[in-house]
Amino acid sequence: MRMTIPVAKVLAALLADPEDPRYGLDLMKLTGLPSGTLYPVLHRLRAAGWLTADWEEIDPVAAGRPARRYYRLTAEGVRAARPALAELRALAPDRGPSNVTPTGAPAW
């Protein structure tokens, strides 16, 4: 997996609570990435086996909104993402975990 800044932002947001599934708009808010950047990253992470994606089972009419697709890191994704982010932070210490936005997303 090529570690770009958008990939790092998405991984950091998902690693903040790996058991908590996140949907697209939630990830856009956490990372500050636009949908045109976020969704290709999510697609790449899924193709690499680092991410699962499942549609929620709701009645869109009753809920008053479309069904959401929830994303969660796989066990392999968690194992691979942690050292990859640590290596990136070691290369750019001024952008480490203490430099985060008010939303909790990395400031990369």
N, C-alpha and C positions, 0 to 999 in steps of 0.2 A: 504494500500500500504506500503510495507516494504521500508523504506528510506535508500537505499544504496548510496554510493558515486556516482556510475554511474547514478542512478536515479536522484540524486540531481543535477548532472551536466546537464543532459538532461532537467530537469524542469527549472533550472536557465537559460539555453539557450533559452528555449521556452518562459519563462516569461519576458525576456528582451524586447520583443515586441510581446505580445500575439496575436495580429491581423495579424502578418506577418507569413505566412506559411513557413515552412522550409522543405527541402528535406534531404535525408540521408547523402549525401556527405557534405552538408552544416553543418549539425549537427555534423558529425565526425570532421570537422575542428574546429567548435566552442568549442566542448567538449574535444577534444583530444582522444576520445574513438575509438577503432577499430570497424569495422562493426560487428564482432562476439560478441561484448559487447553491441553495440548500438541497434541493431535490436531486440534482446530479451527484452531490456528495453522498446522500443517502443511498442512491442507486449503486454507486461504487462500493460503499461499505457492505451492502447486501450481496453484491456479486462476489466480494472477497470472503463472504461467510462470517463477517464481523457483526452483522445486524439482522434481526428478524423484523418482519412487518406484518401486522395483522389488522384486519378491519374490525371495528367494534360492531357488535350485533345490536343495532337499535332500529326502531322504525323512524325514519327521517321525518315523516309527517308528524308523528306524535312528539318527537324531540324538538321539532321546529328548526332543524339544522341537518346538514348532510352527515353521514357516518364519517367518523374519523379513522385514519389509518395510524395505528400506534407502532412506534419503533422502540426496540430494546436491543441492547448489546447481547450477543451470544457469549457463552463462556469463553470461546476462542477470542472473540472481540475484546473482552475485558482483559484477558491475558496478554494480548498483543498491544492493546491501546495504552495500557499503563506504562510500560517501558518506552514506547514510542514517544509519548508525551513527556516523560521524564528526560529523555535524550534531547528533545526539542527545547525544553526549559533549560537544560544544561548549556545548550548552544546560545541561548538568549536569556540569561539570568534576569535581565531587567523586565522581562515579560513573564515572570514566574507566577505562581499561584497567589502571591500577595497583591498582584496588580490585576484586580478584577473590577468589572463594572458593577454598579449598584444592583443589577439583576442577578449577579452571581456568575455571569458568563465571563470567560477570559477576555482580557482587553487586547487580544492580538489583532 
